[in-house]
Amino acid sequence: MSRIARMPFSSVYPLYVQKAERKGRSQAEVDTVITWLTGYEAEELRRHLDAGTTFEDFFAGAELHENASLITGVICGIRVEEIEDPFLRRVRYLDKLVDELARGKAMEKILRS
């Protein structure tokens, strides 16, 4: 199991929020991209954060949005669409969405709608 899989989602969530807020975006917008990607309702997201759910369990219970495969591009020097490991691809999908949010991309484009 990778180090990322064992990491509590709640330990990275504040970093996502900080990254977005530094660029003038909000925690609510971060929550929107997370719930869009994972299919979780806001209350479910809060429960996972409060429970210290690992990344592995967080994504194991998620139902990825049908348009998640439209998330493409480079994150951490790797093309998201070329990541073979399904778990790591999901993590990088989320990283990419938060990155797009922080770069000021319109929410409609981030959510592939």
N, C-alpha and C positions, 0 to 999 in steps of 0.2 A: 504494500500500500504506500502511495506517495505521501510525502510530508504535507502537501496541500490537502489531500483527502482527510487527514487526521486533524487538520487545523479547524478550530471552531469558526463557523461563518461569522459569528459576532465579533471576532477579533479583527476581521478584515472590513466588515461593514462600515465602521467609523472612518476608515481610510477612503473608501468610496465616497462617503459623504463629504469629507474634507476636500478631496480632489474636486468635486463638483462645486462646493461652496467657494473655494478659492477662485473659481472662474465665474462666479455670479449665479450659479444654479442652486437649487434647493434640495433639502433632504427629501421632500415630497416627490421631486422629480426622480431622484435616485430610487425611491420606493416604487415609483411608476414603472421604471424600466425593469426593476427586479421582478415585480409582479407580472408584468407583460411576458417576460421571458419564461418564468417558472410556472405560471398559472396559479400561484398562491394568491389568496386574498390578503388584504393588509393585516388582518388579525392573525392569519397563519404565519406571515412573515414575522410579526412581533413575537409569536410563540417560539419560533425557531431561534430568534435572537435571544430571548430570555432563557431558553433551555440550553444554550451553548451547543446547538446542533453542529456536528462536523460538516465540512463541505460535502463529503461523500454522502452523508445521510440527507443533507439539504437537497442535493440534486437527485438523489435516489427517489425522493418523494415528489419531485417536481414533474409536471407534465409540460414539457417545452412547447412553446407557441409554435403553431404550424408554419409560421414564417421565419423561425429561428435559422433555418438553413440559408436564408438570404443575408445573414450577417457574414460579411466577407471583409478582407483586408488584413493588415499586418498589426499584430500586437506583440510586443516584446521581441520583435524581429522575426516572428513566425507568422505565416499566412494561416489565419483561423480555419479556413475551409480545407486546409491540407493536414490538419491535426487528426491522426487516426484514432487515438484513444477517445472514446465517447465522453468519458468523464472530464478529461482535460479540455476537450473541445467546448463543453458546456461552461466550464470555468472561464475560458478565454472569450466565449460569447459574452458573458457578463462583463468581463474586463473591457471588451471592445465597446459595449453599450455605454458604460460609464465614461470611457474615454471620449466617445462621440458627444456625450452630454457635456463634458467639461470643455470640449472644443467649440461649443456653441451651436452645434447642429440642431436644427428644428426637431421638436419631439415627433412630428409626423414621420420624418425621415428615419429617426432612430428606431421607431416602432414598426418600421417597414409597412406602413399602412397606405 
